[in-house]
Amino acid sequence: MNDIEGGIPDLPVSDTSGHASTPIQPSRIVRSVLFFAMIGTGLYAGVTLSTNYDAVASALLSFPLSHLVAVIMLVFFGWFVRGMRFHYYLIKCGERVPLLYAINALLAGFAMTGTPGKLGEAVKGVFLKEDYDVPVTKTVGILVIERLMDLWGVLFLGSLSFFMFTGWVSLFLICGALVIGGGVFLCVEQLYRPVLEKLGKFRFFSWISERILETLLTGKELLTVKIFLIGLAFSVLAWGMESLCMYIILAGLRLPGTLLEANFVYCFSTIVGAVSMLPGGIGGAEAGMVGLLSFLGVSYGDAIPAVILIRVCTLWLAVFVGCIFMWYFIMKASWAKRH
């Protein structure tokens, strides 16, 4: 097994039968995070250098501290709401996990936010398996529902103000149709089961189709009307906090934009980033924000500081905090193994 400096062991992933599977190596997690950070740094550096660097730096340095604190507090509250949603799903799946532990596990998963669809956040299932014997497939099934609720929550928020962006209505409806269509496919067993069973007949797809089918069937119990509506309410509240952050950032930079306009800028850009399936939505989300802000009369140079601030305070802060909690879980597992 590979260790990180200090002798941190690999963390085993167990399947539903309880047998050990391929270990998760902390060193690989670190490499993934560093690679994601390098991509982001390169992108933001290139964007910044493509405009007036001094103007961008000046705007960032002059951003009111009170606004920054408000943004970070709203982001933290949104994470707390998502942690409550994760705990609620665990309870509905019959798993008795303390709320604080569920929130900590969710935050640890943020270290892997830079994976397509944030699916790397399923790493939290390793810790739940080790500490509370929650099957990994059950956690992954919950993760799929979480991602769907995130997208539907953002889509709902965006629909509240899309009419204000006349030139973007068609694109928003197309992205909305993709999100709804994909969600319906993943939620209706009569649709996904025949497809996965046919793919399972091919040797190359047999293993992965079985795992996907098992995961989707695990999450099926979370799709009752009551649980769906409660999960959607959690999602709308959590992502609404980040939309509010976008508005506060625009106000702090003295850029035009009402709360409803800022809401659409953030929500639609988030959907674009998700549909692109790029790690963390990098590139797609930023381009969407710049384009929508230009619709509001914000120049490219003025939009860059706003985009950098909202992404640093949401995406990159999540990765940073996730690394801290990931390290905590890894060190706890190391200590438990030695004692």
N, C-alpha and C positions, 0 to 999 in steps of 0.2 A: 504494500500500500504506500501511496505517496503522502508525505506529511508536509505541512507548512512549518515554517520556522517555529520551534518550540514543541514539535512532536504532536500536532493535532491529527487525530486519526481520521480515516475515511468513515463516512456515515453510511451504514447499510440501508438499503431500501427493501422493505419486505412486501411481498405480494399479499393478496387476500387470504392465502392459505397459511400464511405465517412463516413461510420459508424465506431465507435470505436471498436477495437478488443482487444485482450489480451495485457495488457501493458508489455513493456520491462522493467525489473527491473535492475537498475544500479548495485545493489548488486550481481545479478546473473552474470553480465558481469565481475565484479571484481573477483568473484569466478572462473569463466572460465579461465580468464587470469592467476590467481595465480596457478590454477591446471596445466595449460599448462606449466607455468614457472617451477613448481616443477618437472614435467616430464623431461623437458629439462635439468634442473640442475642436477637431478639424473643421467641422461644418460651421460652427459659430465663429471661429477665427476667420475662415474664408469669407463669410457673410459680412463680418465687421470690417475686414480690410477692403471689401468691395465698395464700401461707402466711406463717409468721413469718420475716420477712427476717433479723432479728437472730440467730435460732436457726440458720438455714441458714448464714449467714456465720460464726458461731461454730464450727459443726461443720466447715466447710471449713478454717478457719484452724487448728483444733486437730488436724487429721488428721496422724498421725505421719509425719515426713519419711522415716523408714526404709521405711515401707509405700509411700509415693509413689515412692521410688526403685526399690523392688522391682517395682512395677506397671509403671513405664516400661521397665525392663530386660526384663521379660517381653514387653511389647508389641514392643520392638525385636527380640527374638529371634523372635517370631512373624512379623515382617516379613521377617527374614532367611530363615526357612523358606519363606515364600511366594516370595521371590526365587529360592531354589534350585528351587522347583517350576517357576517361569516359565522358568528356564534349562534345566531338564530337558525341558520341552515344546519349547523352541526346538531343542535338540539332536535330539529325536525327529522334528522336522519337517525335519531336514537343514540347520539353520542353525547355523553355528559362531560363536557370540557369546560373548565372555568372561563368566565368572560375575559379576565385579564390575560390568561394564557392564549386564548383565541386571538386577541388583539396583538399580542407579541408575535405569534406565529405569522399573522397576516403581515406585520411590519417586516419580519425577516424575509418574507417572500418578495418584498419590494426590491431587494438586492438584485433580483432577476427580472426586473421590469423591462430591461432592454432586450427582451426576446420577442419574436413575432407573436402578436396577440397576447403578450404578457404570460404566455403559457409556462414560462420558466418559474413562475410563482408557485407552481405545483410542488416545489421543493419543500414548502411548509408541511406537506403531507408526510415527509420523512420524520419530522419532529413529532407530529401527532401520533404516528405509528409507534415511535420509540417510547413516548411518555404515556400515551393513553390507549395504545393498541387500536387506533382508528385505521381501518384498511386504507391503503394509499389510493386505491381506485375510487373509494368514496370521497376522499378529499379532492381528487381530480374531477370527479363528477360535479362536486360543489363548485369548483373553479370554473367549469364550463358554464354553469348557471350564472355565476358571478359576472363573467364576461358578457353574457347575453343581457343581464340586467343593467350592466354598465352602459352598453350600447343603446338599449331601449330607453334608459333614463336620460342619456344625453340627447337621443333623438326626440324624446318628449319635450325636453327643455328647449331644444332648437326650434321645434315646431311652434313654440309660443311667439317667436319673432321673425320667422323666415320671410313673412310677407313684407318686411321692411327692406329686403334686399332683392328687388325685382329681377335683377340680372342673374341671380344665383338660384332662383326657385327650381328650375329644371334639374340642375346638378344636385341640389339638396334632395329632391324627390327621387332621383336615381339612386343616390347613396342610401336614402331611407328605404327604398325598395329592396336593395341588396341586404341591408341589415335585417329588415323584417323577414324577407324571404329565407335568408340563411338561418335566422333564429327559428322560424317555423319548421324548417327541415330538421334541425337538430332537436326539436321538441316533440315532434310527432313520430312515434315509433313506426307507424304504418308507412312512413316515407323513408326513414333512414335504414330500417332493418333490411328490406329487400336489397338496397344498394350495397350495404356492407356484406350481406351474405353472398351476393354475387361476386364481390371483390375477393371474399374469402376463399373462393374456389381456385383463385390463382395463387400459386405457391409464394410468389414474391409479396403479395398483399395479405396473406392469410393471418400472420401473427398480428400485424397492426390493426387489421379490420376487427379481429376478435377483441383486442384491447379497447378500441374505440367503442365498439358495441357494448362492452361491459361497462365502460365509463358512462355512456349516455343512458343506459338502463339504470345506473346508480343514481343519476341526477333526476330521473323521471319522477321520483316521489316528491320533488320540490316544485312540481308544476301544477299543483292544485290551484284553483282560483284564489283562495285566501293567501296561500304562501306566495304566489306570484305577485299579488297586489302589494303585500307587505314588503317583499323584496324590491319591487319597483319603487315604492315610497322611500325606502332607505337609499336607493340609487339616486333618485331625483334630489333628495336632500344633500347627499354627499357631493354630487357633481354640481349642484346649484351653488355650493360654497366656492368652488373653483371658478365658476362663471362670475360670481361676485368679485372674486380676486381680480379677474380681468378688468372689470369696471374700475376698481380701486387703482389699479396700475395706470390705466388710461387717465384717470383723474389726477393721479400723482405726477404724471408727465405732462399734464395740461393739454391732453389730446382730445379731440372731439369724440363723442360716443355716449349714448344714453345707456342705462342698465340693460334694456332689451337688446340694443345693438351689440353691446359687449357680450351679452349672453350668446347671441348667434355666432359672433366671431369665434368665441371659444368652443362652443359645442360643435359647430360644423367643421372646424379645423380638427377637432378631436376625432370626429367620424372619418374624415379624410385620412388621417394618420392611421386609424384602425383598419380601414378598408385596404390601405396600401400594404398592410402586413409587414411593414418595415420595422426593425427593432425599435421599440418605444415610439413608433410613429415618426421617427426623426426624418426631417426633410418634408414629408407630406404635411404634417401639422403646421410647421413653420411657414411653408409656402402658402397654405390656406389662410393663415392669420395675416400675412403681408398683403395678400390679394384682397381680403375682405376689408382690411383697414384702409387700403387705397380707395375702396368704394366709398368710405366715409370721408375721404379727402385728406387722409394722412399720407405724407410722402414716404418713400422707401426708407430714407435715412431716419425719419422720425419713428417709423414703425419698428425698426430693428431693436432699439432699447426695450420697447414694450414686449416684443416677442421673447427676447432674452430673459427678461425679468419673470414673465409668467412661466416659462419653461424651466428656469432655474428653481423657482419656488414650488413647482409641482413635480415635474419629472425628475430633475436632478437632485432635489432635496429628498425625494422618495428613495432614490438609489442610495444616497449617502446614509440616511437613517436605516434603510434596509441592511446595509453592510454592518452597521453597528449591532443590530439585533441578530443578524446571521452569525456574527462572531460570538455573541453571547450564547446562542444555542450550541454552536460548535464547541466552545470552551466547556459548557456544561456537560455535553456528551463526553468530552475528553476526561473531565474530572470524574464523572460517574464510572467510566470504564476503569480508571486507575484505582477506584475505591470500591 
